[in-house]
Amino acid sequence: MMWKRARSPHSISESTRTLLLRPLQSRSDPPIHSKEDLEPTRSRFLLVPGLLITSIINFVLIAGLKGHWTVTGSAATTIINNPSTFSAVRQIIASLLGAVYMYSICMIINWASRVIISKRAVTLDRLDFWSAICGSRVDWTLPKSKVPLVLLFIVATRIPAAFWAGALAPTLTKAEMKKTHNMTTSVPHYTQQSLDTYEPESLFNSSDPMTSTPLGIFSFSPVRDRFGFLLNDGASASSQNRSEVQLYKKNDNSNFTYYGRSYGVGASVGLVDKQIGQRFPGLDSFSFNETGTMTNISCIFNRSTDFHLELVLSSDNIMYPNIYEATGCPPWDPPGGNCGGFSEIGIGNDDTVVAVAWWVWPNATVENFEGTLAIAAGKNYTPLNNSQCSVTMVPNKFTVNVNVKRGLIQVVPLNQSMGNGTNPIPIVQGAFTTTAALSEVASTKFTSAIGNMLNSNIYNVKLQETSESTDGKTLRGISEAMEVVTDDALVAYSSAQLMLANEATQVPITIVVDAVLIGTAPYIYTVAGINAAVLLLVIFEGVRTRGWRGMPRFNYMSVKSTVVSSSMGGNAVARKAEGIHKSSGQSWTGNANDRKNGNIAVRLRRVDGLALTLDGDKYEQRTSQTSDYDMPEWSDRISVRSGLV
């Protein structure tokens, strides 16, 4: 063998000769254990922040689910009003949280494989497989048996993000504002001073106090000012389908509707509670308790009633109606007495006349108010004639539930009688006489408005197709119409007390607002399971590998690290690949799909630095730093020694 540059053998010292002739394994393949070779311990803590964040979020979601935590106020309104934006943000957050799991799994695979490659040889195919797994990418150049595994891994590591999206999905719900909000609303309050100025008076006194606002006309004469409302509600007091709850429009311009009977309460809704919606964004509903008057009316046919129609003025001219007197005594007085009455008109005879009388029972008080309503009717309204209704009106407590968004008011009796009601006797009696007052002003010489109202509601009851008798249906139609008219009168008085007399008291309210509940139970618990599984996997691998002890700094995922380390190991790997290809009459073209290189085994060794070397390769070409000779291949070391000797 020839040297590139000749030098006298005697110029080479014995120590130099010994260094050159020593096998490479003994001087350049020490174990990888120095501080410079190994990955710092602190790198293991890269997994902690991400898994800590996912664990905390999991804990908060489960706690929120158990405690029914909700997002309210402007935040909830923003989420509800911007579903697309929030969906995009949610997907981004879910992707980041899912990436934490993918990163954690990829890192423990990467760390474990780096420990392996520092201890034993691995094939290039396996190294490629690890790279695809840790990079979470599809590498179609892998052996066909490995590609499905990579695909399965990629899909599996994307699943947690999908479950996170479900765990963070908002669910629209309602939330009661449990914190002290010091919010109240007004309910009418009657004082003697206000009653002296404002109380139900004569129907025909046009000087009664009244106020007109955009919310409606308010006075203590509802028969005069709310005539149409009263007749309409009375005519539709009963639903045509008994299983359905009847709706009654609130008799003002607040655009609220009673869901079922009003029982005379809830007048303040829509009139003096505007500040509630201003203070609570996303207000859905609120409720409060109010003391009012419970009205119950039951009717019978009293064929022996003393109440009847008498002709007092007959007109021979068709242009002028006949005048009748509706007169009679209450059931507890003997008939034939002078109990007074009121006039009605009719053409020719009393065919179109419907008169309603009212009597207050003796010793009636506001705590136990009782009275009787009786009907006398002409032949056009024969089914109404001789009906007699017993009326009870007692103080009672009610819960008023207001659905702001739907504009509905539902009044729920609490079956809690009150010793002293908020409605004084003039108010209770005024409401009691409302149906009778309608009969005085709602009749013409051609028809009776009050009679038509009662007949319409009787027809509604008959359409319910119950098993009641015809008389039973007629009496129920009358009683339910009278109850609703009485309720309307009480609401009218309450509204006037608030808007005209400006007398009110404050009661606390319960606020319910639109809220967002984050996540649903199945997704939250699934994500919690995934989080626990990843944590256990990290802990298990950490214990199994003793904290990934012996992990080198070399990282095959880095192109820079791989290129330098492979160059540091000489050209043994390249020659091995060259030999494999030449044996088949080919040369390597750099094609990653080339399967011939896949079984070449490499190992990480120290050769002046960490190097990827061919497995089993003990020596490599070196350049002596003590001589100026380029060293030959160590396969020729025997001839070299001969030459030096």
Secondary structure, DSSP 8 states (H G I E B T S, - for coil): ---SS---GGGS-HHHHHHHHS-HHHHH---S-STTTB--GGGGGGHHHHHHHHHHHHHHHHHHHHHT--B-HHHHHHHHH-HHHHHHHHHHHHHHHHHHHHHHHHHHHHHHHHHHHHHS-EEHHHHHHHHHHHHT---TTS-TTTHHHHHHHHHHHHHHHHHHHHHT-EEEEEEE--S----EEEEE---HHHHHHSS---TT-TTS-EEEETTEEEES-HHHHSHHHHHHHHHTSS-SSTTS--EEE-SSSS--EEES--TT--TTTTTS-HHHHHHSTTEEEEEEEEEEEEEEEEEEE-TT-S-EEEEEE--SSTTS-EEEEEE---TTS-TTS---EEEEEESSSSTT-EEEEEEE-TT--SSSEEEEEEEEE-GGGGGGTTEEEEEEEEEEEEEEEEETTTTEEEEEEEEEE-SS-SS-HHHHHHHHTHHHHHHHHSB-SS-BHHHHHHHHHHHHHHHT--S--HHHHHHHHHHHHHHHHHHHHHHHHHHHHHHTS--EEEEEEEEEEEEEEE--HHHHHHHHHHHHHHHHHHHHHHHHTTTTTT-BS--TT-HHHHHHHHHHTTTHHHHHHHHHHHHTT------TT-GGGTT-EEEEEESSSEEEEETT------B-SSSS-B---GGGHHHHHHHH-
